Amino acid sequence: MSVSDADIAGSVELFGPIGDITTRKMMGGLCLYADGTIFAILHSDGTPYLKAQGADMIAKLEEMGGTRWTYSREGKPPTSMPYWSLPDAALDDAELACDLARETLKDLR
């Protein structure tokens, strides 16, 4: 399964207020960049994830209901990636989604 054009357009629209958003399809999903810095991915099932590195941001996303993205390969233990799902409250609230993305970007730059 790969991300749909509608999912891509929705993600760009959701995060558009934070700056120049560019995208790149990768492995059935999508990477989202703000001014050249990757800050989020869109999973092939349409779930947006924010890239988080700082302990405070990780805690905030988890407190809001975000979950860490993990994947499994046959015969190997699950692998955790530095991406947390966008909390449900931010899925329909562009202002909150952009605030979280801006906080994430501060830790990444």
Beta strands, then each sheet from edge to edge (+ up, - down):
strand 1: 21-26
strand 2: 29-34
strand 3: 37-42
strand 4: 48-51
strand 5: 68-71
strand 6: 79-85
sheet 1: 1+ 2- 3+ 4- 6+ 5-
end
